[in-house]
Amino acid sequence: MASKYRVHKFEIKMAKDQYKLEEFLNSMNGEVVSIIPNSVPAADIDFVLIVEKRR
């Protein structure tokens, strides 16, 4: 049986939304395989991609 994956795009301002990311990760049903940040020139992260392996 092949594994199924899902990619979530999570909009975030790291300085103030860190708790929202934590809540989102804790509410996931599958296993987090990877978190990929998207950096912008202002040395900030505007969103992350979260790869989830589904059960």
Number of C-alpha atoms within 10 A of each C-alpha: 3 4 7 10 14 12 14 11 13 15 15 17 14 14 9 8 11 11 11 15 16 10 10 10 15 9 9 11 11 15 13 16 12 13 14 11 16 12 12 10 6 6 7 14 16 14 17 18 15 18 18 20 16 13 9
